[in-house]
Amino acid sequence: MVDTVTAILVFVRVLVLVLGVFITYYSLQAYRRTGTPYMRNATLGFGIITLGVFLEGVLFEFAGFDLAVVHIIESVAIGLGFLVLLFSLRQ
């Protein structure tokens, strides 16, 4: 049986993943519509952040990685995604 905290954590992580996929998708649609480099970079940034969220869940739940390790991996992906977003906003 899954305890309540684990169930809530999985629910929240899946929700964040779904939201990330939608944001990345709509960013890609905006890039296709406008063709601007900053929208391309924003799509890439959102995609990297979403990938980090996905990897954290997969590596922890299915690959048996330590919780601290998967948080580090996710944090690196989020930091890199934010860096790409910052770059896209500064163009």
Summary of the structure (lengths in Angstrom):
residues: 91
radius of gyration: 14.9
end to end distance: 50.4
largest distance: 50.4
contacts: 261
relative contact order: 0.15
helix: 88%
strand: 0%
